[in-house]
Amino acid sequence: MSTRRAFLKAVTTVAETAGLGGLPGALAQTPKPGSERLGLKGYDPVAYFTLGKPTPGIVGLEYVWDGVRYRFANAQHLAIFRASPDNYAPQFGGSCAMNMANGNRLEADPSIWVISSGRLYVFAGQAGQARFRQDPEASAMKAAANWQSLKDKPSQ
Protein backbone atom coordinates (compact mmCIF):
# COMPACT_ATOMS: atom_id res chain seq x y z
CA MET A 1 0.00 0.00 0.00
CA SER A 2 1.37 3.43 -0.89
CA THR A 3 2.28 5.84 1.86
CA ARG A 4 -0.43 8.27 0.73
CA ARG A 5 -3.13 5.59 0.77
CA ALA A 6 -1.95 4.35 4.16
CA PHE A 7 -2.07 7.90 5.51
CA LEU A 8 -5.57 8.55 4.11
CA LYS A 9 -6.82 5.23 5.47
CA ALA A 10 -5.42 6.05 8.92
CA VAL A 11 -6.94 9.54 8.93
CA THR A 12 -10.27 8.18 7.70
CA THR A 13 -10.30 5.62 10.50
CA VAL A 14 -9.53 8.30 13.08
CA ALA A 15 -12.19 10.58 11.62
CA GLU A 16 -14.83 7.87 11.63
CA THR A 17 -13.94 6.92 15.20
CA ALA A 18 -14.28 10.56 16.23
CA GLY A 19 -17.59 10.91 14.37
CA LEU A 20 -16.21 13.29 11.75
CA GLY A 21 -17.88 11.88 8.68
CA GLY A 22 -17.13 15.00 6.59
CA LEU A 23 -13.38 14.75 6.98
CA PRO A 24 -12.65 12.01 4.42
CA GLY A 25 -14.39 13.98 1.69
CA ALA A 26 -12.23 16.99 2.46
CA LEU A 27 -9.10 14.90 2.30
CA ALA A 28 -10.17 13.49 -1.04
CA GLN A 29 -10.22 17.06 -2.37
CA THR A 30 -6.72 17.79 -1.09
CA PRO A 31 -4.46 18.11 -4.11
CA LYS A 32 -0.93 16.86 -4.41
CA PRO A 33 1.41 19.10 -2.42
CA GLY A 34 2.45 22.11 -4.43
CA SER A 35 -0.33 21.87 -7.03
CA GLU A 36 -2.52 24.49 -5.32
CA ARG A 37 -1.51 27.70 -3.61
CA LEU A 38 -1.48 27.41 0.17
CA GLY A 39 -3.80 30.04 1.61
CA LEU A 40 -2.79 32.21 4.56
CA LYS A 41 0.63 30.51 4.57
CA GLY A 42 -1.02 27.55 6.30
CA TYR A 43 -2.93 29.42 9.00
CA ASP A 44 -6.49 28.36 9.83
CA PRO A 45 -8.97 30.95 8.44
CA VAL A 46 -11.71 29.98 10.92
CA ALA A 47 -9.44 30.50 13.94
CA TYR A 48 -9.33 34.26 13.35
CA PHE A 49 -13.07 34.29 14.09
CA THR A 50 -13.34 31.59 16.76
CA LEU A 51 -10.04 31.98 18.65
CA GLY A 52 -9.34 35.62 17.80
CA LYS A 53 -5.79 34.95 16.66
CA PRO A 54 -3.80 33.44 13.79
CA THR A 55 -3.44 29.72 14.42
CA PRO A 56 -1.37 27.33 12.30
CA GLY A 57 -3.33 24.66 10.48
CA ILE A 58 -2.40 21.00 10.34
CA VAL A 59 -1.11 19.22 7.26
CA GLY A 60 -3.82 16.71 6.38
CA LEU A 61 -6.70 18.87 7.67
CA GLU A 62 -6.99 20.71 4.38
CA TYR A 63 -9.69 21.83 2.02
CA VAL A 64 -9.43 23.37 -1.45
CA TRP A 65 -11.81 26.22 -2.14
CA ASP A 66 -11.72 28.72 -4.98
CA GLY A 67 -8.37 27.36 -6.16
CA VAL A 68 -6.68 27.77 -2.76
CA ARG A 69 -5.73 25.06 -0.27
CA TYR A 70 -6.56 26.02 3.32
CA ARG A 71 -5.38 24.24 6.46
CA PHE A 72 -7.28 23.94 9.73
CA ALA A 73 -6.27 23.59 13.36
CA ASN A 74 -8.98 21.01 14.01
CA ALA A 75 -11.76 19.08 12.30
CA GLN A 76 -14.45 21.37 13.70
CA HIS A 77 -12.90 24.38 11.97
CA LEU A 78 -12.68 22.40 8.74
CA ALA A 79 -16.40 21.55 8.98
CA ILE A 80 -17.30 25.18 9.73
CA PHE A 81 -15.33 26.37 6.70
CA ARG A 82 -16.79 23.74 4.39
CA ALA A 83 -20.30 24.77 5.39
CA SER A 84 -19.70 28.44 4.63
CA PRO A 85 -16.34 29.24 2.99
CA ASP A 86 -17.41 32.71 1.85
CA ASN A 87 -17.78 33.72 5.49
CA TYR A 88 -14.29 32.64 6.54
CA ALA A 89 -11.93 32.85 3.56
CA PRO A 90 -9.70 35.93 3.55
CA GLN A 91 -10.77 38.69 1.24
CA PHE A 92 -8.93 39.18 -2.06
CA GLY A 93 -7.50 35.67 -2.02
CA GLY A 94 -5.36 36.51 0.99
CA SER A 95 -3.61 39.41 -0.73
CA CYS A 96 -2.88 42.58 1.24
CA ALA A 97 -6.13 44.54 1.45
CA MET A 98 -4.49 47.99 1.41
CA ASN A 99 -2.22 47.18 -1.50
CA MET A 100 -5.28 45.88 -3.32
CA ALA A 101 -7.08 49.16 -2.52
CA ASN A 102 -4.11 50.96 -4.11
CA GLY A 103 -4.22 48.78 -7.24
CA ASN A 104 -1.40 46.36 -6.39
CA ARG A 105 -1.55 42.67 -5.62
CA LEU A 106 0.92 41.84 -2.85
CA GLU A 107 1.11 38.74 -0.67
CA ALA A 108 0.02 39.43 2.91
CA ASP A 109 1.45 38.42 6.25
CA PRO A 110 -1.33 36.39 7.91
CA SER A 111 -0.24 37.56 11.36
CA ILE A 112 -1.36 41.11 10.46
CA TRP A 113 -5.12 41.06 10.14
CA VAL A 114 -8.47 42.71 10.83
CA ILE A 115 -12.01 41.42 10.89
CA SER A 116 -14.33 44.14 9.64
CA SER A 117 -18.03 43.74 8.86
CA GLY A 118 -17.65 40.00 9.41
CA ARG A 119 -14.86 39.64 6.81
CA LEU A 120 -11.21 38.70 7.25
CA TYR A 121 -8.63 41.09 5.78
CA VAL A 122 -4.88 40.47 5.89
CA PHE A 123 -2.06 42.93 5.28
CA ALA A 124 1.57 43.05 4.17
CA GLY A 125 2.53 45.32 7.09
CA GLN A 126 1.34 47.17 10.17
CA ALA A 127 1.06 50.48 8.29
CA GLY A 128 -1.47 49.03 5.84
CA GLN A 129 -3.50 47.59 8.70
CA ALA A 130 -3.53 51.00 10.43
CA ARG A 131 -4.61 52.80 7.23
CA PHE A 132 -7.36 50.24 6.65
CA ARG A 133 -8.72 50.76 10.18
CA GLN A 134 -9.09 54.50 9.53
CA ASP A 135 -11.84 53.86 6.98
CA PRO A 136 -12.47 50.13 6.52
CA GLU A 137 -15.58 50.49 4.37
CA ALA A 138 -13.96 52.79 1.81
CA SER A 139 -10.74 50.75 1.74
CA ALA A 140 -12.66 47.49 1.28
CA MET A 141 -14.73 48.99 -1.54
CA LYS A 142 -11.62 50.24 -3.39
CA ALA A 143 -9.92 46.88 -2.92
CA ALA A 144 -12.99 44.98 -4.14
CA ALA A 145 -13.12 47.12 -7.29
CA ASN A 146 -9.42 46.49 -7.99
CA TRP A 147 -9.73 42.78 -7.20
CA GLN A 148 -11.82 42.28 -10.34
CA SER A 149 -8.89 43.20 -12.59
CA LEU A 150 -6.07 41.86 -10.37
CA LYS A 151 -7.40 38.51 -9.15
CA ASP A 152 -5.89 36.54 -12.04
CA LYS A 153 -2.49 38.22 -11.76
CA PRO A 154 0.25 36.72 -9.58
CA SER A 155 1.13 38.33 -6.27
CA GLN A 156 4.32 40.36 -6.14
C-alpha positions, 0 to 999 in steps of 0.5 A: 500500500502506498504511503499516501493511501496508508495515511488517508486510510489512517486519517479516515479511520480516526475521523470515523472513530471521532464521528467526523464523517465529513473529513474524508471527503475533504481529504479526497479534495486535497491536491498533491502538495504544491499543485494548489496555492497554500492560503494564509501561509497555512494558517487556519482561516476559521481560527481568526473568528473563533479563537481571535488569533492566527493559528497554524493549520495542520497538514492533512486537515486541508480543504481546497476552495476557490483554487486555494488550499486552506489548512485547519487547526482542528476538524471542527474548523474544517467543517465550519469552513466547508459549510460556509467558505465565503464567510471565513476565507480571507478577502482578495485571495489573501492578498494585502487589502491595502495594497489591493485598494491601491491597485497592487496585488501583494502577498500578505502576512497572515499575522497582520489582520483585521475582521471588519463587517464579518470579513477577514482582511490580511495585510503586508505590514502594520502600516497598511493595517492601520490605514485600513482601520481608519476607513475600513468600508472605503478601503474594502470597496476600493480593494474589491473594485481592484480585485476584479482586474487583479485577481488573475495576476500573480502576487508580487 
